[in-house]
Amino acid sequence: MSAEPVRDPGLQPERTRLAWRRTTLAGTVAAVLAGRAALHAGVSAPRIVVCALCGLLWLGFLAIANRRIHTLAASPEPRALAPRHATAAVLCTVGLAVCGAVLVL
């Protein structure tokens, strides 16, 4: 009987951590540009509300990404991303894109 081979993850966990960091940076740029668009076109209550929503969505994504980055760094064999966290990350990303589009239009 042969023993189960040891999995060598190579650089995959590091690439995944870097991808989460790049995505967080892209979300940060989108949130800043949305805030700039909201203030540049004139201050109004709806624009401020949408801008605040952009900020909240960005903070939500930042929290999810930070948690995932720490999970990936903590173990050579990290747990899979929970479906609820993946869903939350997708919803934050899509919500941020929608808010940004509303502010630009």
Buried (B, 14 or more C-beta within 10 A) or exposed (E): EEEEEEEEEEEEBEEBBEEBEEBBEEBEEBBEBBBEBBEEEEEEEEBEEBBEBBBBBBEBBBBBBEBBBEBBEEEEEBEEBEEEBEEBBEBBBEBBBBBBEBBEE
